[in-house]
Amino acid sequence: MSIDAVLAGQSGVISRDQALAAGLSRDAVDHRLRRRLWRPLHPKVYLAAGYRLDDEARVRAALLWAGEGAVLSGVAAAWWHGMVEGAPPTVGVTVRRQRHPRPRRGVEVRRRRLAAEDLAVCRRVEVTARPLTVLEAAVELGTPGGLLLDRALQRWVRFPTVHEAYRRNLGAHGSASAGRLLVAAADRSASVTGRLLVRMLRESGAAGWHSGFPAAGHLVDLAFPAARVAVEVDGWAWHMDPTRTHADRRRRHALVRQGWTILRYTWHDLIHRPQSVLAQIAHEIRHGMAVGA
């Protein structure tokens, strides 16, 4: 493969070994560096003039520096799979246990053995497979990680495959946090979320609400009848199915026709922004009471 072909296929990034394999001599490589036709990104990894140091170039450079067999991991892998917007500032890579690359700014290296089921090739890059990627990226993201896992379970992966990836990597860095996320994903049904909202309302001193309130021919999860405010609660969105989605749509339309304001919250809303939820409910109650006065 020619030098130009290598550069075009790798966002302008090339390693010294690749350049030599493509027919350049060591002197020719050094000449390009002296003339600033290539500039170093990592030891023996370069970016050619005319190419931007964008996210893809950073990721490819990190993998080339990490060496043969390096696997893109974590949030960087999630970005490569198209699950998150923008590559993270630090690119996660996994190398075999016997490798000991020195720490490098902008690259986080994990030394471990990955099972074949946890490996994939995406756009000619070796990357962790989607189930493991989702789990590790969710842990790496911290608080927003639950939202990523929830979205991924709706779009890209199935819960059993993620759980299997978790079991294969028990004891690895972050596996305890991964386990807690999976418990939450499996257990956060609408009923659990509803009980959490009831507790929040009681602790806030809110009054005038009823659970399982009949309105417009349907049962509302939680209602403030005097203000005609209905609050619907869901667990993790991935639990939703087409039948339930259709039934919810019919209930909402019936309530709106009779003048109800509908607020809808998920477990993530109640956990990550409880004060905002309570403030929004209070605002709609005040508005509803004023309209009905």
C-alpha positions as a Markdown table, in Angstrom:
| # | Residue | x | y | z |
|---|---|---|---|---|
| 1 | Met | 0.0 | 0.0 | 0.0 |
| 2 | Ser | 1.3 | 3.5 | -0.9 |
| 3 | Ile | 2.0 | 6.2 | 1.6 |
| 4 | Asp | -0.8 | 8.3 | 0.3 |
| 5 | Ala | -3.2 | 5.4 | 0.6 |
| 6 | Val | -2.2 | 4.8 | 4.2 |
| 7 | Leu | -2.7 | 8.4 | 5.1 |
| 8 | Ala | -6.0 | 8.7 | 3.3 |
| 9 | Gly | -7.3 | 5.6 | 5.1 |
| 10 | Gln | -6.2 | 6.8 | 8.5 |
| 11 | Ser | -7.1 | 10.5 | 8.6 |
| 12 | Gly | -3.6 | 11.5 | 7.9 |
| 13 | Val | -2.0 | 9.5 | 10.7 |
| 14 | Ile | 0.8 | 7.0 | 10.1 |
| 15 | Ser | 3.3 | 5.2 | 12.2 |
| 16 | Arg | 7.0 | 4.8 | 11.5 |
| 17 | Asp | 6.6 | 1.1 | 11.0 |
| 18 | Gln | 3.8 | 1.6 | 8.5 |
| 19 | Ala | 5.9 | 4.2 | 6.6 |
| 20 | Leu | 8.8 | 1.7 | 6.4 |
| 21 | Ala | 6.5 | -1.1 | 5.3 |
| 22 | Ala | 5.2 | 1.2 | 2.5 |
| 23 | Gly | 8.7 | 1.6 | 1.1 |
| 24 | Leu | 10.1 | 4.7 | 2.8 |
| 25 | Ser | 13.6 | 4.6 | 4.2 |
| 26 | Arg | 14.4 | 5.8 | 7.7 |
| 27 | Asp | 16.1 | 8.8 | 6.2 |
| 28 | Ala | 13.0 | 9.6 | 4.1 |
| 29 | Val | 10.9 | 9.5 | 7.3 |
| 30 | Asp | 13.3 | 11.8 | 9.1 |
| 31 | His | 13.4 | 14.1 | 6.2 |
| 32 | Arg | 9.6 | 14.6 | 6.3 |
| 33 | Leu | 9.8 | 15.3 | 10.0 |
| 34 | Arg | 12.6 | 17.9 | 9.6 |
| 35 | Arg | 10.7 | 19.6 | 6.8 |
| 36 | Arg | 7.5 | 19.5 | 9.0 |
| 37 | Leu | 5.7 | 17.6 | 6.4 |
| 38 | Trp | 4.9 | 15.2 | 9.2 |
| 39 | Arg | 4.6 | 16.1 | 12.9 |
| 40 | Pro | 4.8 | 13.8 | 15.8 |
| 41 | Leu | 1.6 | 13.0 | 17.8 |
| 42 | His | 3.1 | 10.2 | 19.9 |
| 43 | Pro | 6.5 | 8.5 | 19.7 |
| 44 | Lys | 6.9 | 7.1 | 16.2 |
| 45 | Val | 3.3 | 8.2 | 15.2 |
| 46 | Tyr | 2.8 | 11.2 | 13.0 |
| 47 | Leu | 0.2 | 13.4 | 11.4 |
| 48 | Ala | 0.8 | 14.5 | 7.8 |
| 49 | Ala | 0.6 | 18.2 | 6.7 |
| 50 | Gly | -2.8 | 19.0 | 5.2 |
| 51 | Tyr | -4.7 | 16.8 | 7.6 |
| 52 | Arg | -6.6 | 18.1 | 10.7 |
| 53 | Leu | -6.0 | 16.7 | 14.1 |
| 54 | Asp | -9.7 | 15.8 | 14.6 |
| 55 | Asp | -11.3 | 13.1 | 16.8 |
| 56 | Glu | -10.7 | 10.3 | 14.4 |
| 57 | Ala | -7.0 | 11.2 | 14.0 |
| 58 | Arg | -6.6 | 11.3 | 17.8 |
| 59 | Val | -8.2 | 7.9 | 18.1 |
| 60 | Arg | -6.1 | 6.3 | 15.3 |
| 61 | Ala | -2.9 | 7.9 | 16.7 |
| 62 | Ala | -3.6 | 6.5 | 20.1 |
| 63 | Leu | -4.1 | 3.0 | 18.8 |
| 64 | Leu | -1.0 | 3.1 | 16.5 |
| 65 | Trp | 1.1 | 4.2 | 19.5 |
| 66 | Ala | -0.3 | 1.5 | 21.7 |
| 67 | Gly | 0.9 | -1.0 | 19.1 |
| 68 | Glu | -0.3 | -4.2 | 17.5 |
| 69 | Gly | -3.3 | -5.8 | 19.0 |
| 70 | Ala | -4.5 | -2.6 | 20.8 |
| 71 | Val | -8.2 | -2.4 | 21.2 |
| 72 | Leu | -10.3 | 0.8 | 21.4 |
| 73 | Ser | -12.2 | 0.8 | 24.7 |
| 74 | Gly | -14.6 | 2.8 | 27.0 |
| 75 | Val | -16.2 | 6.1 | 25.9 |
| 76 | Ala | -13.8 | 6.3 | 22.9 |
| 77 | Ala | -15.2 | 2.9 | 21.7 |
| 78 | Ala | -18.7 | 4.1 | 22.3 |
| 79 | Trp | -18.0 | 7.2 | 20.1 |
| 80 | Trp | -16.4 | 5.0 | 17.4 |
| 81 | His | -19.6 | 2.8 | 17.4 |
| 82 | Gly | -21.7 | 6.0 | 17.0 |
| 83 | Met | -23.3 | 5.8 | 20.5 |
| 84 | Val | -22.0 | 9.2 | 21.9 |
| 85 | Glu | -21.2 | 12.5 | 20.3 |
| 86 | Gly | -17.6 | 13.5 | 20.3 |
| 87 | Ala | -14.6 | 11.4 | 21.3 |
| 88 | Pro | -13.4 | 11.9 | 24.9 |
| 89 | Pro | -10.2 | 14.0 | 25.6 |
| 90 | Thr | -8.5 | 10.8 | 26.8 |
| 91 | Val | -8.7 | 7.8 | 24.5 |
| 92 | Gly | -9.0 | 4.5 | 26.2 |
| 93 | Val | -7.1 | 1.5 | 24.7 |
| 94 | Thr | -6.7 | -2.1 | 25.9 |
| 95 | Val | -3.5 | -4.0 | 25.3 |
| 96 | Arg | -2.4 | -7.6 | 26.2 |
| 97 | Arg | -1.2 | -8.2 | 29.7 |
| 98 | Gln | 2.4 | -8.8 | 28.7 |
| 99 | Arg | 2.6 | -5.3 | 27.1 |
| 100 | His | 3.8 | -2.4 | 29.3 |
| 101 | Pro | 3.5 | 0.8 | 27.4 |
| 102 | Arg | 4.6 | 3.9 | 29.3 |
| 103 | Pro | 1.9 | 6.4 | 30.4 |
| 104 | Arg | 1.0 | 8.9 | 27.6 |
| 105 | Arg | -0.9 | 12.1 | 27.8 |
| 106 | Gly | -4.3 | 11.8 | 26.1 |
| 107 | Val | -4.2 | 8.0 | 26.2 |
| 108 | Glu | -5.4 | 5.7 | 29.0 |
| 109 | Val | -4.1 | 2.1 | 28.8 |
| 110 | Arg | -5.6 | -1.0 | 30.3 |
| 111 | Arg | -3.7 | -4.2 | 30.4 |
| 112 | Arg | -6.0 | -7.3 | 30.2 |
| 113 | Arg | -7.2 | -10.2 | 28.2 |
| 114 | Leu | -10.4 | -9.7 | 26.3 |
| 115 | Ala | -12.6 | -12.7 | 25.3 |
| 116 | Ala | -13.2 | -13.1 | 21.6 |
| 117 | Glu | -16.9 | -12.3 | 22.2 |
| 118 | Asp | -15.9 | -8.9 | 23.5 |
| 119 | Leu | -13.9 | -7.9 | 20.4 |
| 120 | Ala | -15.2 | -6.4 | 17.1 |
| 121 | Val | -13.9 | -4.7 | 14.1 |
| 122 | Cys | -15.7 | -1.4 | 13.2 |
| 123 | Arg | -14.5 | 0.8 | 10.3 |
| 124 | Arg | -11.3 | -1.2 | 10.1 |
| 125 | Val | -10.4 | -0.6 | 13.8 |
| 126 | Glu | -10.4 | -3.2 | 16.5 |
| 127 | Val | -12.7 | -2.1 | 19.2 |
| 128 | Thr | -14.6 | -3.7 | 22.1 |
| 129 | Ala | -17.9 | -5.2 | 21.0 |
| 130 | Arg | -21.0 | -3.2 | 21.6 |
| 131 | Pro | -22.3 | -4.9 | 24.8 |
| 132 | Leu | -19.0 | -4.5 | 26.6 |
| 133 | Thr | -18.5 | -1.0 | 25.2 |
| 134 | Val | -21.9 | 0.1 | 26.5 |
| 135 | Leu | -21.2 | -1.2 | 30.0 |
| 136 | Glu | -17.6 | 0.3 | 30.2 |
| 137 | Ala | -18.6 | 3.6 | 28.7 |
| 138 | Ala | -21.5 | 3.9 | 31.2 |
| 139 | Val | -19.2 | 3.3 | 34.1 |
| 140 | Glu | -16.6 | 5.8 | 32.7 |
| 141 | Leu | -19.2 | 8.5 | 32.3 |
| 142 | Gly | -20.3 | 8.3 | 35.9 |
| 143 | Thr | -23.7 | 9.9 | 36.6 |
| 144 | Pro | -24.7 | 10.3 | 32.9 |
| 145 | Gly | -23.8 | 6.6 | 32.3 |
| 146 | Gly | -27.2 | 5.3 | 33.2 |
| 147 | Leu | -28.7 | 7.4 | 30.5 |
| 148 | Leu | -26.3 | 6.0 | 28.0 |
| 149 | Leu | -27.1 | 2.4 | 29.1 |
| 150 | Asp | -30.8 | 3.1 | 28.9 |
| 151 | Arg | -30.5 | 4.5 | 25.4 |
| 152 | Ala | -28.3 | 1.7 | 24.3 |
| 153 | Leu | -30.7 | -0.9 | 25.5 |
| 154 | Gln | -33.4 | 0.7 | 23.3 |
| 155 | Arg | -31.3 | 1.0 | 20.2 |
| 156 | Trp | -28.1 | -1.1 | 20.0 |
| 157 | Val | -27.9 | -3.9 | 22.4 |
| 158 | Arg | -30.0 | -6.4 | 24.3 |
| 159 | Phe | -29.9 | -6.7 | 28.1 |
| 160 | Pro | -28.8 | -10.4 | 28.1 |
| 161 | Thr | -25.8 | -9.7 | 25.9 |
| 162 | Val | -24.7 | -6.8 | 28.2 |
| 163 | His | -25.2 | -9.0 | 31.2 |
| 164 | Glu | -23.1 | -11.8 | 29.6 |
| 165 | Ala | -20.3 | -9.2 | 28.9 |
| 166 | Tyr | -20.4 | -8.2 | 32.5 |
| 167 | Arg | -20.1 | -11.8 | 33.7 |
| 168 | Arg | -17.1 | -12.4 | 31.4 |
| 169 | Asn | -15.3 | -9.4 | 32.9 |
| 170 | Leu | -16.1 | -9.9 | 36.6 |
| 171 | Gly | -13.3 | -8.5 | 38.8 |
| 172 | Ala | -12.1 | -6.1 | 36.1 |
| 173 | His | -11.7 | -2.4 | 36.9 |
| 174 | Gly | -15.2 | -0.9 | 37.2 |
| 175 | Ser | -17.1 | -4.1 | 37.3 |
| 176 | Ala | -18.7 | -3.3 | 40.7 |
| 177 | Ser | -20.1 | -0.1 | 39.3 |
| 178 | Ala | -21.2 | -2.0 | 36.2 |
| 179 | Gly | -23.0 | -4.4 | 38.3 |
| 180 | Arg | -24.9 | -1.7 | 40.1 |
| 181 | Leu | -26.0 | -0.2 | 36.8 |
| 182 | Leu | -27.3 | -3.5 | 35.5 |
| 183 | Val | -29.3 | -4.1 | 38.7 |
| 184 | Ala | -30.8 | -0.6 | 38.2 |
| 185 | Ala | -31.6 | -1.4 | 34.6 |
| 186 | Ala | -33.2 | -4.7 | 35.5 |
| 187 | Asp | -35.1 | -3.5 | 38.5 |
| 188 | Arg | -36.3 | 0.1 | 37.9 |
| 189 | Ser | -39.8 | -0.7 | 36.8 |
| 190 | Ala | -42.5 | 2.0 | 36.6 |
| 191 | Ser | -43.9 | 0.8 | 40.0 |
| 192 | Val | -40.5 | 1.4 | 41.7 |
| 193 | Thr | -40.3 | 4.8 | 40.1 |
| 194 | Gly | -43.8 | 5.6 | 41.2 |
| 195 | Arg | -42.9 | 4.8 | 44.8 |
| 196 | Leu | -39.9 | 7.0 | 44.6 |
| 197 | Leu | -42.0 | 9.9 | 43.4 |
| 198 | Val | -44.5 | 9.4 | 46.2 |
| 199 | Arg | -41.7 | 9.5 | 48.8 |
| 200 | Met | -40.3 | 12.7 | 47.3 |
| 201 | Leu | -43.7 | 14.4 | 47.4 |
| 202 | Arg | -44.3 | 13.3 | 51.0 |
| 203 | Glu | -40.8 | 14.6 | 52.1 |
| 204 | Ser | -41.4 | 17.9 | 50.3 |
| 205 | Gly | -44.8 | 18.4 | 52.1 |
| 206 | Ala | -46.8 | 18.5 | 48.8 |
| 207 | Ala | -50.5 | 18.0 | 49.3 |
| 208 | Gly | -53.6 | 17.3 | 47.2 |
| 209 | Trp | -52.3 | 14.4 | 45.3 |
| 210 | His | -53.8 | 10.9 | 44.7 |
| 211 | Ser | -52.2 | 7.7 | 43.4 |
| 212 | Gly | -54.1 | 5.6 | 40.9 |
| 213 | Phe | -56.6 | 8.4 | 40.2 |
| 214 | Pro | -59.4 | 7.7 | 37.7 |
| 215 | Ala | -59.7 | 10.4 | 35.0 |
| 216 | Ala | -61.0 | 10.4 | 31.4 |
| 217 | Gly | -61.8 | 6.7 | 31.7 |
| 218 | His | -58.2 | 5.9 | 32.6 |
| 219 | Leu | -56.1 | 5.5 | 35.8 |
| 220 | Val | -53.5 | 8.2 | 36.2 |
| 221 | Asp | -50.3 | 7.2 | 38.1 |
| 222 | Leu | -50.5 | 10.2 | 40.3 |
| 223 | Ala | -52.8 | 13.2 | 40.0 |
| 224 | Phe | -53.5 | 16.6 | 41.5 |
| 225 | Pro | -57.3 | 16.8 | 40.7 |
| 226 | Ala | -57.9 | 20.3 | 41.8 |
| 227 | Ala | -55.2 | 21.6 | 39.4 |
| 228 | Arg | -55.9 | 19.0 | 36.8 |
| 229 | Val | -52.3 | 17.9 | 36.7 |
| 230 | Ala | -51.5 | 14.3 | 35.9 |
| 231 | Val | -48.0 | 12.9 | 36.6 |
| 232 | Glu | -47.0 | 9.7 | 34.7 |
| 233 | Val | -43.9 | 7.7 | 35.7 |
| 234 | Asp | -41.8 | 5.2 | 33.8 |
| 235 | Gly | -38.9 | 3.0 | 34.8 |
| 236 | Trp | -36.0 | 2.9 | 32.4 |
| 237 | Ala | -37.2 | 3.7 | 28.9 |
| 238 | Trp | -35.9 | 0.4 | 27.5 |
| 239 | His | -38.7 | -1.5 | 29.4 |
| 240 | Met | -41.3 | 0.2 | 27.1 |
| 241 | Asp | -42.9 | -2.0 | 24.4 |
| 242 | Pro | -45.1 | -1.1 | 21.4 |
| 243 | Thr | -48.4 | -2.2 | 23.2 |
| 244 | Arg | -47.8 | -0.1 | 26.2 |
| 245 | Thr | -46.6 | 2.8 | 24.2 |
| 246 | His | -49.9 | 2.8 | 22.2 |
| 247 | Ala | -52.0 | 2.5 | 25.4 |
| 248 | Asp | -50.1 | 5.4 | 26.9 |
| 249 | Arg | -50.7 | 7.5 | 23.8 |
| 250 | Arg | -54.5 | 6.9 | 24.0 |
| 251 | Arg | -54.6 | 7.8 | 27.7 |
| 252 | Arg | -52.7 | 11.0 | 27.1 |
| 253 | His | -55.0 | 12.1 | 24.3 |
| 254 | Ala | -58.1 | 11.4 | 26.4 |
| 255 | Leu | -56.7 | 13.4 | 29.4 |
| 256 | Val | -55.6 | 16.4 | 27.3 |
| 257 | Arg | -59.1 | 16.6 | 25.7 |
| 258 | Gln | -60.5 | 17.0 | 29.2 |
| 259 | Gly | -58.1 | 19.8 | 30.1 |
| 260 | Trp | -55.5 | 17.9 | 32.0 |
| 261 | Thr | -51.8 | 18.9 | 32.0 |
| 262 | Ile | -49.6 | 15.8 | 31.8 |
| 263 | Leu | -46.1 | 15.6 | 33.2 |
| 264 | Arg | -44.0 | 12.5 | 32.5 |
| 265 | Tyr | -40.8 | 11.4 | 34.4 |
| 266 | Thr | -38.5 | 8.5 | 34.3 |
| 267 | Trp | -36.4 | 6.9 | 37.1 |
| 268 | His | -33.4 | 8.9 | 35.7 |
| 269 | Asp | -35.3 | 12.2 | 36.2 |
| 270 | Leu | -36.1 | 11.4 | 39.8 |
| 271 | Ile | -32.6 | 10.3 | 40.6 |
| 272 | His | -30.6 | 12.9 | 38.8 |
| 273 | Arg | -32.8 | 16.0 | 39.0 |
| 274 | Pro | -35.3 | 15.6 | 41.9 |
| 275 | Gln | -35.5 | 19.3 | 42.7 |
| 276 | Ser | -36.2 | 20.2 | 39.1 |
| 277 | Val | -39.0 | 17.6 | 39.0 |
| 278 | Leu | -40.6 | 19.0 | 42.2 |
| 279 | Ala | -40.3 | 22.5 | 41.0 |
| 280 | Gln | -41.9 | 21.7 | 37.7 |
| 281 | Ile | -44.8 | 19.9 | 39.4 |
| 282 | Ala | -45.3 | 22.8 | 41.8 |
| 283 | His | -45.3 | 25.3 | 38.9 |
| 284 | Glu | -47.9 | 23.4 | 36.9 |
| 285 | Ile | -50.1 | 23.0 | 40.0 |
| 286 | Arg | -50.0 | 26.8 | 40.6 |
| 287 | His | -50.9 | 27.4 | 37.0 |
| 288 | Gly | -53.7 | 24.9 | 37.0 |
| 289 | Met | -55.2 | 26.3 | 40.2 |
| 290 | Ala | -55.1 | 29.9 | 38.7 |
| 291 | Val | -56.8 | 28.8 | 35.5 |
| 292 | Gly | -59.5 | 26.9 | 37.4 |
| 293 | Ala | -60.1 | 29.8 | 39.8 |
